[in-house]
């Protein structure tokens, strides 16, 4: 879908926060043999760098260092029935929230890879409170090091961030409320709440 003007999400700090909240995306890079893609966890290292790690055996690894890549992060999404608008002559569509990050990839050394994996687990564990946080200190001696031997760390130096929030902004408020109510009734609460937030 083309993110037309009503759906462009220009609030970069909010897009960055969305990426951090989801923490999972699709990394793609074009190579001579084909376009490679892998789904993986993500962690912001600073305002313009996002860290990730990949299994060493994944074919994408040899195509990343120094190459421009794309990361796509997708949030709540759902089919929208035209019946929910309460308006004539509408067509089915899909509402969604997403972000695209582009920039060159840089391979991390072992210490930086460990640091970003620790940061990732700390970030995710902190969201599970009041559960005591898991740390790698709970692992048997040598197991973390053996696991790390199979992983390669990278960071994307993010040159551009593009967000899309296609939430029915081109429809009147009553139609958007109707869609949000229908979505909630079908269990799509997160997307319904995002749609209602556009009315505030």
C-alpha positions in Angstrom: 0.0 0.0 0.0 1.2 3.5 -0.7 1.3 5.7 2.4 -0.5 8.7 1.1 -0.3 12.2 2.7 -3.0 11.6 5.4 -1.1 8.5 6.6 2.5 9.8 6.7 3.7 9.6 10.3 6.1 12.6 10.7 6.7 12.5 14.4 10.1 10.9 14.4 10.5 10.5 18.2 7.1 8.7 18.2 8.2 6.4 15.3 11.4 5.6 17.1 9.5 4.8 20.2 7.2 2.5 18.2 10.2 0.7 16.8 11.6 0.3 20.3 8.2 -0.9 21.7 7.8 -3.6 19.0 11.4 -4.5 19.1 11.2 -6.9 16.1 11.4 -6.4 12.4 12.4 -7.6 9.0 15.9 -6.8 7.7 16.3 -6.9 3.9 19.4 -6.3 1.8 19.8 -6.7 -2.0 22.7 -8.8 -3.1 23.9 -10.1 -6.5 22.3 -13.5 -6.0 18.9 -12.3 -4.6 17.2 -10.1 -2.0 17.9 -11.5 1.4 15.6 -11.1 4.4 15.5 -12.2 8.0 13.2 -11.5 10.9 15.0 -10.5 14.1 14.9 -8.6 17.4 16.1 -5.0 17.5 17.4 -2.6 20.1 18.2 1.2 19.8 21.8 1.7 20.6 21.4 5.5 20.4 19.2 8.0 18.5 20.6 7.0 15.0 21.9 3.4 15.5 19.8 0.3 15.9 21.5 -3.0 16.9 20.6 -6.6 16.0 22.2 -10.0 15.9 22.0 -12.9 13.5 23.0 -16.5 13.5 26.4 -16.8 11.8 25.2 -19.4 9.4 22.4 -17.2 7.9 23.3 -16.4 4.3 22.4 -12.7 4.8 25.5 -12.2 7.1 28.0 -12.1 4.2 26.0 -9.4 2.4 25.6 -6.9 5.2 28.8 -5.2 6.3 29.0 -1.8 4.6 25.9 -2.3 2.6 22.7 -0.3 2.6 19.8 -2.2 4.1 16.1 -1.8 5.0 14.4 -2.7 8.3 10.6 -2.9 8.3 8.7 -2.9 11.6 5.0 -3.7 11.6 2.6 -2.9 14.4 -1.1 -3.5 14.8 -2.9 -4.2 11.5 -6.3 -5.5 10.3 -8.7 -5.8 7.4 -11.3 -3.1 7.3 -14.8 -4.0 6.0 -16.5 -1.2 4.1 -19.7 -2.1 6.0 -18.2 -0.6 9.2 -18.0 2.9 7.9 -21.7 3.5 7.7 -21.0 5.3 4.4 -22.0 4.3 0.8 -19.5 3.3 -2.0 -16.5 2.4 0.1 -14.1 -0.4 -0.6 -12.2 -2.9 1.6 -8.8 -1.8 2.9 -6.2 -2.6 5.5 -5.4 -0.3 8.4 -1.9 -0.6 10.0 1.0 1.1 11.7 4.6 0.6 10.4 8.1 2.0 10.1 10.9 1.7 7.6 14.5 2.4 8.6 17.2 2.7 6.0 21.0 3.0 6.2 24.3 1.2 6.0 25.1 -1.8 8.1 28.3 -2.1 10.3 29.5 -5.3 11.8 30.0 -5.2 15.5 33.0 -6.6 17.4 32.4 -9.3 20.0 32.3 -6.9 23.0 29.7 -4.6 21.2 27.7 -7.6 20.2 27.5 -8.8 23.8 26.6 -5.3 25.0 23.7 -5.0 22.5 22.4 -8.5 23.4 22.6 -7.6 27.1 20.8 -4.3 26.4 18.1 -6.2 24.5 17.4 -8.7 27.2 17.5 -6.0 29.9 14.9 -3.9 27.9 12.6 -6.9 27.3 12.9 -8.3 30.9 12.1 -4.8 32.3 8.7 -5.0 30.6 7.9 -8.2 32.5 8.0 -6.7 36.0 7.3 -7.8 38.7 9.0 -11.0 37.5 12.6 -11.0 38.6 14.7 -10.1 35.5 16.6 -12.8 33.7 20.3 -12.2 33.2 22.9 -14.4 31.6 24.4 -14.9 35.0 21.7 -17.5 35.4 23.3 -19.6 32.6 25.6 -22.5 33.2 29.3 -21.7 33.0 30.5 -21.4 29.4 27.0 -21.7 27.8 26.7 -18.0 27.0 30.1 -17.9 25.3 29.3 -21.0 23.3 26.0 -19.4 22.2 27.8 -16.2 21.3 30.1 -18.2 19.0 27.1 -18.8 16.7 26.0 -15.1 16.6 27.1 -12.0 14.6 26.2 -8.5 15.7 25.4 -5.6 13.4 24.3 -2.0 13.8 22.4 0.0 11.2 23.4 3.7 11.0 19.9 5.0 10.4 19.9 7.6 7.6 16.2 7.8 7.2 13.1 6.9 9.2 9.7 6.7 7.5 6.5 6.0 9.5 3.1 5.1 8.3 -0.1 5.2 10.4 -3.0 4.3 8.1 -5.9 4.7 10.6 -8.7 6.1 8.5 -7.7 9.7 8.8 -9.3 10.5 5.5 -12.8 9.5 6.8 -15.2 11.5 9.0 -15.1 11.0 12.7 -18.3 9.0 12.9 -17.0 6.5 10.3 -13.7 6.1 12.2 -15.5 5.5 15.4 -17.7 2.9 13.7 -14.6 1.1 12.4 -12.8 1.3 15.8 -15.9 -0.2 17.5 -16.1 -3.0 15.0 -12.4 -3.7 15.3 -12.6 -3.9 19.1 -15.6 -6.2 18.8 -13.4 -8.5 16.7 -10.6 -8.5 19.2 -8.4 -5.9 17.4 -8.2 -3.7 20.5 -4.7 -2.2 19.9 -5.7 -1.0 16.4 -9.0 0.3 17.6 -7.3 2.4 20.3 -4.9 3.8 17.7 -7.8 4.8 15.6 -9.6 6.5 18.5 -6.4 8.4 19.4 -6.5 10.1 16.0 -9.8 11.7 17.0 -8.3 13.4 20.1 
